[in-house]
Amino acid sequence: MGLPRFFPENKIHEFQYIPRYYDPVKDEISRRVDEINKELGKEGTEDVRLIQKGTFRRRYERQHKELRQSNLRVFVLVVILSLICYFVNRYFGFM
């Protein structure tokens, strides 16, 4: 276990490129399936993303937590630098 770090390490960011190809056969099959489902009275096959209850609250809490951690780091650094300046000034008498 090492010393605690005040600043997080940079994480590796990967480029996630997904090539898109047009497949006319697959497109035609999908169109036919949708037409058949409409005739049978079923809903379409489109993906619908629903907002789950508490999604915004969890995002706010996570961002708030990160902000508190960042503010704490800054505060600790300011206190440490202030103490260093105080002791240097006191023992070497620059003022």
C-alpha positions in Angstrom: 0.0 0.0 0.0 1.5 3.3 -1.0 1.0 6.9 0.1 -2.4 8.5 -0.5 -2.5 10.6 -3.6 -4.1 14.0 -3.8 -4.8 13.8 -7.5 -6.2 10.7 -9.2 -4.2 9.1 -12.0 -5.4 9.5 -15.5 -7.2 6.5 -16.8 -6.6 5.2 -20.3 -9.3 6.4 -22.7 -10.0 4.0 -25.5 -11.5 5.0 -28.8 -14.6 2.9 -29.3 -15.4 3.1 -32.9 -18.0 0.8 -34.2 -18.1 0.6 -38.0 -21.6 0.8 -39.4 -22.5 -1.1 -42.6 -25.7 -1.0 -44.5 -27.2 -4.4 -45.1 -30.2 -4.1 -47.4 -31.3 -7.7 -46.7 -31.4 -7.2 -43.0 -33.1 -3.8 -43.4 -35.8 -5.5 -45.6 -36.3 -8.3 -43.1 -36.6 -5.8 -40.2 -39.2 -3.8 -42.2 -41.3 -6.9 -42.9 -41.2 -8.0 -39.3 -42.3 -4.5 -38.2 -45.2 -4.6 -40.7 -46.3 -8.1 -39.5 -46.1 -7.0 -35.8 -48.3 -3.9 -36.6 -50.9 -6.1 -38.4 -50.9 -8.5 -35.4 -51.3 -5.5 -33.0 -47.9 -5.9 -31.3 -45.7 -3.0 -30.5 -42.7 -2.2 -32.6 -39.3 -3.7 -32.0 -37.6 -0.3 -31.4 -35.6 -0.1 -28.2 -37.0 2.5 -25.8 -34.9 3.7 -22.9 -37.0 4.5 -19.9 -35.7 6.8 -17.2 -35.7 4.8 -14.0 -36.8 6.3 -10.8 -33.9 7.9 -9.0 -31.6 8.2 -12.0 -31.2 12.0 -11.6 -30.7 11.7 -7.8 -28.0 9.1 -8.2 -26.2 11.2 -10.8 -26.4 14.3 -8.5 -25.2 12.4 -5.5 -22.2 11.0 -7.4 -21.3 14.4 -8.8 -21.7 16.0 -5.4 -19.5 13.4 -3.8 -16.8 14.0 -6.4 -17.0 17.7 -5.9 -16.6 17.3 -2.1 -13.6 15.1 -2.6 -12.0 17.7 -4.9 -12.7 20.5 -2.5 -11.2 18.5 0.4 -8.0 17.9 -1.6 -7.7 21.6 -2.3 -8.3 22.5 1.3 -5.7 19.9 2.6 -3.1 21.3 0.1 -3.8 24.9 1.2 -3.4 23.9 4.8 -0.2 22.0 4.2 1.3 24.9 2.1 0.2 27.4 4.7 2.0 25.4 7.5 5.1 25.1 5.4 5.2 28.8 4.8 4.6 29.6 8.5 7.4 27.3 9.7 9.8 28.5 7.1 9.0 32.1 8.0 9.3 31.4 11.7 12.6 29.6 11.7 14.4 31.5 8.9 12.8 34.9 9.8 12.1 36.3 6.3 9.7 38.8 7.7 
